[in-house]
Amino acid sequence: MFFLKIIKNKYFLTCIGIVTWLLFFDRNDVFTQMELIQKCRKLNNERNYYITEIENNKTALTDLQTNKKSLETLAREKYLMKKDNEDVFVFVTK
């Protein structure tokens, strides 16, 4: 009897309708919010990755600018540069 009385209450039905509307049919429903939270986490992870990559590149650049040996190593290995009267042999492994 009490349960039936609560269900017939117009305020209760209105609240149930509003909660249902907000949970499932609104532009900012629960599912959209969950997707946005996942997207935000993914973007934060990418941001952290790129920040660490920038720091690594800055240290590598500083090393190349200050250390002649590392600059020579980079030029020889990556760009296949050589000194005069030298032969370069490239070994390709598969």
PADREN-689315 format. One record per atom (N, C-alpha, C): residue in three letters; residue number from 1; atom name; x, y, z. Coordinates in steps of 0.001 Angstrom, whole numbers, plus 500000, padded with zeros to 6 digits. Last residue first. Example, Ala and Ser with C-alpha at 12.3 -4.5 7.8 and 13.67 -1.06 7.14 Angstrom:
// residues 2
SER/2/N/512850/497750/507080
SER/2/CA/513670/498940/507140
SER/2/C/512900/500030/507870
ALA/1/N/513190/494310/507800
ALA/1/CA/512300/495500/507800
ALA/1/C/513200/496700/507800
//
This chain:
// residues 94
LYS/94/N/568830/491705/458269
LYS/94/CA/567390/491446/458074
LYS/94/C/566871/490548/459141
THR/93/N/571171/494354/458124
THR/93/CA/570736/493085/458717
THR/93/C/569245/492941/458547
VAL/92/N/573604/495755/456203
VAL/92/CA/572169/495726/456432
VAL/92/C/571806/494364/456969
PHE/91/N/576383/497697/456515
PHE/91/CA/575886/496338/456701
PHE/91/C/574410/496402/457033
VAL/90/N/578349/499712/454587
VAL/90/CA/577073/499651/455288
VAL/90/C/576618/498211/455319
PHE/89/N/581421/501226/454671
PHE/89/CA/580737/499962/454389
PHE/89/C/579478/499928/455236
VAL/88/N/583321/503740/453287
VAL/88/CA/582218/503446/454201
VAL/88/C/581551/502149/453744
ASP/87/N/586708/504714/453306
ASP/87/CA/585636/503982/452646
ASP/87/C/584579/503644/453691
GLU/86/N/588602/507731/453135
GLU/86/CA/587981/506663/453915
GLU/86/C/586919/505985/453056
ASN/85/N/589648/510080/452088
ASN/85/CA/590428/508845/452008
ASN/85/C/589895/507744/452922
ASP/84/N/587984/512282/454342
ASP/84/CA/588683/512048/453082
ASP/84/C/589531/510783/453202
LYS/83/N/585329/510794/456316
LYS/83/CA/586482/511676/456148
LYS/83/C/587103/511393/454785
LYS/82/N/581794/510663/455763
LYS/82/CA/583109/510067/455964
LYS/82/C/584175/511130/455805
MET/81/N/578346/510008/456533
MET/81/CA/579437/510903/456149
MET/81/C/580759/510231/456462
LEU/80/N/575860/508813/457034
LEU/80/CA/576878/508092/456264
LEU/80/C/577975/509024/455732
TYR/79/N/574030/509796/458810
TYR/79/CA/574103/510452/457510
TYR/79/C/575181/509868/456590
LYS/78/N/574294/508081/461020
LYS/78/CA/572982/508421/460485
LYS/78/C/573060/508969/459066
GLU/77/N/577057/507596/461471
GLU/77/CA/576067/506525/461533
GLU/77/C/574761/506882/460825
ARG/76/N/578459/510045/461106
ARG/76/CA/578902/508812/460454
ARG/76/C/577789/507771/460393
ALA/75/N/577031/511875/462659
ALA/75/CA/577231/512129/461233
ALA/75/C/577626/510852/460498
LEU/74/N/577214/510677/465210
LEU/74/CA/575921/510870/464569
LEU/74/C/576077/511059/463065
THR/73/N/579999/510837/465620
THR/73/CA/579318/509540/465616
THR/73/C/577960/509641/464925
GLU/72/N/580381/513601/465640
GLU/72/CA/581016/512789/464597
GLU/72/C/580341/511421/464488
LEU/71/N/578944/514220/467948
LEU/71/CA/578548/514804/466666
LEU/71/C/579131/513997/465510
SER/70/N/580405/512880/469871
SER/70/CA/579031/512434/469611
SER/70/C/578508/513012/468299
LYS/69/N/582796/514368/469689
LYS/69/CA/582812/512932/469421
LYS/69/C/581394/512420/469114
LYS/68/N/582155/516921/470526
LYS/68/CA/582503/516690/469118
LYS/68/C/582464/515216/468746
ASN/67/N/579750/518110/472557
ASN/67/CA/580661/516984/472436
ASN/67/C/580921/516692/470953
THR/66/N/577939/520243/472387
THR/66/CA/579101/520356/473260
THR/66/C/580146/519266/473023
GLN/65/N/575899/519603/470628
GLN/65/CA/576514/520918/470535
GLN/65/C/577798/521026/471344
LEU/64/N/575132/517060/471433
LEU/64/CA/575703/517243/470094
LEU/64/C/576414/518588/469962
ASP/63/N/574106/517642/473979
ASP/63/CA/575254/516742/473847
ASP/63/C/575915/516925/472482
THR/62/N/571951/519222/473254
THR/62/CA/573017/519807/474059
THR/62/C/574279/518967/473956
LEU/61/N/570473/517251/471904
LEU/61/CA/570943/518440/471197
LEU/61/C/572077/519112/471945
ALA/60/N/569908/515500/474000
ALA/60/CA/570687/515022/472851
ALA/60/C/571249/516200/472064
THR/59/N/568358/517153/475608
THR/59/CA/569632/516658/476122
THR/59/C/570514/516153/474985
LYS/58/N/566207/517574/473855
LYS/58/CA/567000/518714/474330
LYS/58/C/568356/518258/474859
ASN/57/N/565208/514987/473572
ASN/57/CA/565785/515664/472410
ASN/57/C/566619/516864/472810
ASN/56/N/564271/514563/476181
ASN/56/CA/565321/513698/475627
ASN/56/C/565996/514359/474430
GLU/55/N/562301/516564/476306
GLU/55/CA/563440/516609/477222
GLU/55/C/564591/515747/476705
ILE/54/N/560567/515599/474332
ILE/54/CA/561185/516915/474175
ILE/54/C/562407/517036/475073
GLU/53/N/559781/513180/475513
GLU/53/CA/560524/513171/474246
GLU/53/C/561223/514508/474002
THR/52/N/558371/514142/477726
THR/52/CA/559607/513381/477946
THR/52/C/560441/513309/476669
ILE/51/N/556282/515406/476337
ILE/51/CA/557138/516195/477230
ILE/51/C/558443/515453/477478
TYR/50/N/555089/513252/475047
TYR/50/CA/555770/514264/474247
TYR/50/C/556655/515168/475100
TYR/49/N/554050/511868/477294
TYR/49/CA/554997/511227/476389
TYR/49/C/555791/512274/475605
ASN/48/N/552261/513761/478328
ASN/48/CA/553412/513345/479132
ASN/48/C/554476/512682/478264
ARG/47/N/550453/513822/476157
ARG/47/CA/551161/515037/476564
ARG/47/C/552412/514683/477363
GLU/46/N/549448/511223/476225
GLU/46/CA/550209/511677/475058
GLU/46/C/551031/512918/475396
ASN/45/N/548141/511360/478711
ASN/45/CA/549228/510397/478512
ASN/45/C/550087/510793/477322
ASN/44/N/546237/513322/478118
ASN/44/CA/547236/513577/479158
ASN/44/C/548417/512627/479036
LEU/43/N/544745/511956/476183
LEU/43/CA/545474/513171/475805
LEU/43/C/546527/513532/476851
LYS/42/N/543668/509922/477783
LYS/42/CA/544531/509595/476650
LYS/42/C/545367/510799/476238
ARG/41/N/542117/511431/479551
ARG/41/CA/543225/510616/480065
ARG/41/C/544208/510268/478951
CYS/40/N/540265/512496/477718
CYS/40/CA/541124/513394/478493
CYS/40/C/542328/512637/479050
LYS/39/N/538983/510184/476870
LYS/39/CA/539724/510995/475901
LYS/39/C/540692/511934/476606
GLN/38/N/537755/509401/479260
GLN/38/CA/538752/508535/478635
GLN/38/C/539612/509308/477639
ILE/37/N/536013/511597/479576
ILE/37/CA/537022/511322/480603
ILE/37/C/538121/510433/480031
LEU/36/N/534402/511294/477330
LEU/36/CA/535226/512497/477468
LEU/36/C/536327/512308/478506
GLU/35/N/533127/508882/477930
GLU/35/CA/533983/508983/476739
GLU/35/C/534913/510181/476841
MET/34/N/531687/509690/480201
MET/34/CA/532703/508633/480317
MET/34/C/533657/508675/479123
GLN/33/N/529965/511570/479064
GLN/33/CA/530937/512000/480066
GLN/33/C/532044/510962/480240
THR/32/N/528423/509917/477461
THR/32/CA/529249/510952/476838
THR/32/C/530317/511419/477808
PHE/31/N/527156/508418/479449
PHE/31/CA/528029/507745/478491
PHE/31/C/528954/508742/477788
VAL/30/N/525597/510307/480825
VAL/30/CA/526653/509570/481517
VAL/30/C/527644/508966/480527
ASP/29/N/525026/513267/478776
ASP/29/CA/524635/512081/479526
ASP/29/C/525855/511352/480082
ASN/28/N/524708/515883/477664
ASN/28/CA/525839/515544/478534
ASN/28/C/525502/514328/479397
ARG/27/N/522272/515909/476386
ARG/27/CA/523491/516070/475585
ARG/27/C/524734/515671/476383
ASP/26/N/520067/513335/477691
ASP/26/CA/520621/514687/477665
ASP/26/C/521887/514722/476822
PHE/25/N/519308/510687/477955
PHE/25/CA/518901/511432/476769
PHE/25/C/519495/512826/476656
PHE/24/N/520289/509416/480355
PHE/24/CA/520332/508748/479064
PHE/24/C/520108/509645/477848
LEU/23/N/520277/511014/482688
LEU/23/CA/521201/509888/482565
LEU/23/C/521346/509383/481134
LEU/22/N/518265/512927/482324
LEU/22/CA/519654/513364/482500
LEU/22/C/520652/512221/482301
TRP/21/N/515981/511252/482130
TRP/21/CA/516347/512149/481029
TRP/21/C/517824/512551/481125
THR/20/N/516023/510072/484669
THR/20/CA/516148/509247/483459
THR/20/C/516589/510094/482275
VAL/19/N/515621/512349/486254
VAL/19/CA/516858/511563/486405
VAL/19/C/517082/510689/485171
ILE/18/N/513047/513090/485355
ILE/18/CA/514195/514002/485187
ILE/18/C/515510/513247/485276
GLY/17/N/511514/510826/486116
GLY/17/CA/511597/511244/484713
GLY/17/C/512791/512146/484457
ILE/16/N/511859/510887/488874
ILE/16/CA/512319/509718/488122
ILE/16/C/512471/510084/486647
CYS/15/N/510578/513346/489416
CYS/15/CA/512014/513161/489724
CYS/15/C/512591/511978/488952
THR/14/N/507970/512718/488619
THR/14/CA/508696/513800/487956
THR/14/C/510203/513656/488194
LEU/13/N/507331/510706/490445
LEU/13/CA/507367/510392/489019
LEU/13/C/508131/511458/488233
PHE/12/N/507426/512245/492790
PHE/12/CA/508311/511098/492619
PHE/12/C/508445/510744/491140
TYR/11/N/505362/514008/492280
TYR/11/CA/506717/514525/492470
TYR/11/C/507758/513423/492294
LYS/10/N/503084/512384/492172
LYS/10/CA/503506/513106/490967
LYS/10/C/504923/513665/491093
ASN/9/N/502801/509112/493388
ASN/9/CA/503112/510500/493738
ASN/9/C/503669/511222/492511
LYS/8/N/502587/506477/492847
LYS/8/CA/501564/507352/492272
LYS/8/C/501832/508835/492554
ILE/7/N/504673/505413/494370
ILE/7/CA/504744/505336/492912
ILE/7/C/503735/506279/492250
ILE/6/N/503706/505764/496967
ILE/6/CA/504914/506480/496534
ILE/6/C/504995/506509/495012
LYS/5/N/501533/504018/496983
LYS/5/CA/501299/505430/497244
LYS/5/C/502494/506268/496763
LEU/4/N/502775/501588/496663
LEU/4/CA/501869/502049/495622
LEU/4/C/501596/503543/495756
PHE/3/N/504054/501450/499159
PHE/3/CA/504835/501471/497920
PHE/3/C/504004/501994/496759
PHE/2/N/501887/501273/500883
PHE/2/CA/502781/502427/500974
PHE/2/C/503597/502587/499691
MET/1/N/500822/498813/500000
MET/1/CA/500000/500000/500000
MET/1/C/500868/501254/500000
//
